[in-house]
Amino acid sequence: MRIKVKDKGIACGKDVTEKLQKLLQELKDVKEEKILEFEKGEYFISSDNAVKKKLYITNTIGDNEWEKNEEPHLNTVAVLIENVNDLTFEGNGCTFVLDGQMTNVSVIGCKNVVLKDFAIRTVNPDMHEFKVVDKKINYIDFEIDAESRYACIDGKYYFTGKDYCVPFNNKSTSAFWIGRIREDNPNNICRVSHPLLGSYKIKELSPNLFRAYYWLPKKYKKGDRYYCFDVRRKYAGIFVDESENVTLEGISQYFNYSLAVVCQNSKDITIDKCRFAPEKNSSKLMASVADFIQICVCRGLVNIKDNYFEGSGDDCLNVHGIHFPITAYDKNNMTVKFAHLQSHGFNPLRVGDTVKIVDPKTLLGGETAKIISSESVGEKVIKLVLDHEISTPLGYVIEDIDACPDLNFENNVMTRIITRGILVTTSGKVRISNNKFLNTSMHSLLISDDAKSWYESGNVQDVVIENNYFKECPMYNVFVKPENAVHRGCVHKNITIKNNTFDSGEKGGLYFKSTDNIVIEGNVFKGKKRIKSKNSNITKAQ
């Protein structure tokens, strides 16, 4: 069944906010396979008339970050696809132009959905560039990017846009996440303090040109760019929740207000030939406030291939489960909780799944049991009934070992990543091959596992990292470091690193902690060959 949106009154060059949402609502009742066809052109969506919906999105805004005038977890959603099956959302090269702060797309409770061949552009987003154009001992001249809008209110300067009005020096005394890009190394980005920290006066010299005065000289360089934004992750780019067999294909996303893609509690995800990067004619060099892709307690296969990632405010990809601390236990009745402020409000612990009891100090697993009943109590507590009694579980955590997907990350390019390239902690089959890791400011590839801070599980058991190219990484290229406080056995195992090129000069290299059966062969180290390990077993190193 083909549905041309123009036949439903959804026309290029028009605001389609309400008509598009009405059509997507109607598709819930269409049971057959369907293709929703757009024409090439621009479709405008405004936050004024977009859907408002409570969304609990993992690894986004924390409970302690909501402001007094905000209703926690209430999202504005530009495109909401909910309880729709067997849908191809065919963009045909069109662009959705979003005016206002929103989650760009939400796919909730769906099966067999393909989103393909469209771009998402945000009008004047709340991410602003300060570029150093001149400096003297007591002042710095900054140029504001041409896209940003500003106003002088009661003698102070504010960035203004749909749904926001923030001072130039917003949180300047506490910000540590500001992105800095040097003129002599434009593909590298790192976290620094706010460029106006310590400034006591600012004045406008001409449109978009400002002079900031400081009591002490600043170590800024001419040509340096600083990116300022709201780091709270209130919205997301594309959010996939409780869905199965979802494909993102040929999508360009030029900006998002937190993570570009979040998939939680879902199965079989494909991200293919997408581009998450600034628009090609944009002067800005950042595209995402936080990570590009976050995969949390998912299942099946996560297949990420042939994509381009440029300019993130956090990691490129994070694939993980959740460690739930056990708070009460009586025979086979168990109560667990979400422990991190940024993750809760959903229940991934399904009837029939197997949970593993894990010692948070050693991160080693012990007894297992099947779930025969799972019930959410409020946003953070889950009550379980298990198929048999577990001995002495208090003080431990559980992990759902059925919510550990396989990962194929292949033929992708990432550059200008402010932290790490990939974090992966899943016990599924992991293949990372033929990728380019360029200019990660922290470790290119981190295998962690913890039950005391982020509570991101779990242990890897089958990882192959091959035929990748690593360039300009100031830290380790592969960093395997579970957050176990006590070593009573290896947490991770079966990691093969072969036929890669490590081109980070005197830096980069490989590090392993509490890891068994490490195979290193056929790699090229351009510069220093650095391999370190602690409580680990390297079975082959060539």
C-alpha angles and dihedrals in degrees: 000000000000119000117190108205092213088066087059093053094262103136135178115256093028137101103261099173100119100029093052093049091049090053092049089051091053092052090069089078096047104094100181125082111282140188119207106205126202127186122237109268139072126308117191125218123185127200088221092075102022123117118278113213139160108248125180102202118183120238093015132105114350128228091252094052103065115109123230095256094050128091106224115251095359104141133191107221123200097195118017118188107180130170092351120138134194096016132152111196098201113194098179090207097310126147127227109211111204120201111193139016111308147138099258102218133358123194108189130174094352137139129205100005125161121191110190148169106004139109131225119213124183118209113234096335122203093261115102135187126221110193120192108232100163139006138193131174094274105023143040126207114218130191116211116219115262094241095060121092123208143176138197110237119180090340095309128104122237135183107234134196143131106313097001144072113172132167119251089244096045109164090346092153094054107028115114099156099073112133117235123193120187119220091228092051107032096168094058122081129180138176119262140155123281113289091230094053106130094015114135099185139019129189136180115246096180136331109318092356119107137174118216119196123212134190090218128038115262124224093227122139127219109260095027114138124210123195118206123191145144103277096194096099094223094163135022139219108235115357121195116187132174091347137130134216099006121169128194108194131175095350122153116201114184099184141002134182096236127341118011093218128012121183117181133172090356138122134229109005125185124191109182134172093347126150120214103180142102115292110272095244094044122110090213121098100198127075106173136045091210140356121346095222131016119184113187129181093337130152142214117022127341104199115188114173144153095009133140122221123187134167112007131175091217139002125340095226136003122184116181150133129227131258110216116201114227110238102174138012135182118170103304096344113101134181119202134174144206105253104189121079093225098054127060143085098087136074118229094165101102131192108263095028122124119235125201124212110230130193105228092209097054099020088221120139126232132168124015133204138177123247114240095170133020124182131173116224108195119318101310111029128078123187116208135190112203129203092244142007121279121211121240100338100159112114090028133098132225132225126198100230092192090062093067110106131203113248129212111183107176140164096353128145123213128180140162093030112168096209129002132347100220134003111190127177108157129122091218124101109290124198119178109178144156095004132139115228103193126175104347108170092211132026113332093220124015126189106189132149122188142174102188110056118014092009090218111159152230159040123254119229106172119028128157119185109185144156094006127142118222118193134175100358112156092195132040119318091213115022117180107186121149112195095238114147092201127038111219095145140338117299097195129038146175103037117162120191112185143157095002127141116227110196106172101116112223091352134061119056135132132297130184133186126181092351130140132205102016116178119195117179144147096009126145118223112196099199127354117012103220120181120162132172142179125196089347138125118227103191096182131018121172 
